[in-house]
C-alpha cells in the first residue's frame, strides 16, 4: 500500500503540464489560470487515489478604502468603497486507505500552506483571497507547473547588453530582434481585470458621465466588460483620467 507521500508524488507527476490558462475568461494573451481550471485536473486524480484535503483558514484580514467618486448635485462629496483582503490557508491531506502507516499508528497527514489576496468593490474580496491562497497552496505543495508560466521563460542576460551597448553590431541585432518580436506578436496583450476596475474607479472619481467618457475614448464605461481592451490603451486611459482628477487619489 502506498504512503501518502508516494501518492502525492504520483499525482504531481500525473498532473504535470496538464494545466492550461482560462482563455475564455482572461483572453488569449493574459497568462493566468483559474481555480476551476486547476481543480478540473486535480479532482479526478484525488478521487482516483482516494485522498482528500481539508482547508483550514489560518488568518485573514479585510481592509476597506474609501475612494473619491465625485460630487452630487448639492456639491457633497460622494465616496465608494474598495475592499482589500488577504488570507493564509493550510491544506491538510489524508488518505483513508493509508491512515495508519506510521510506526505510532497515527493517521498519516500532509499539510501545504498558501497565501493570497483579493480586491473587490463589493463583498467578494475575502472569497477571492481564500480562493487564490488555496490555488497556490495546491501548486506549490504538489510542485505543479503549467506551460504558459511566464517565469518559465529565460530572461535575457543584462550584463552582456551593457558590455556591448556601444557595439554597432550589437545594436543592429537588438533592433532586429525587437522588430521581429513586434511582427510576430500580432495581438496586443489585453488589459487585466485590475486595470479595468481602476478605470471604472477613476471615471467615478472624475465625475464623468457615460457620454463624456465615450467622447474621450470612443466607448462607454459599461462596455469595459465586453470589449477586448489592449493593455497599452488601458494605461493611456488611466494616465489621462489621473490628470483629470482634481484631488490626489488615495492609491
Buried (B, 14 or more C-beta within 10 A) or exposed (E): EBBBEBBBBBBBEBBEEBBEBBEEEBBEBBBBBBBEBBBBBBEEBBEEBEBEBEEEBEEBEBEEEEBBBBEEEEEEEEEBEBBBBBBBBBBEBBBEBBBEBEEEEEEBBBEBBBBBBBBBBEEBBBEBBBBBBBBBBBBEBBEBBBEBBEEEEEEEEEEEEEEBEEEEEBEEEBEEEEEEEEEEEEEEBBBBBEBBBBBBBBBBBBBBEEEBBBEBBEBBBEBBEEEEBBBEBBEEBBEEBBEBBEEEEEE
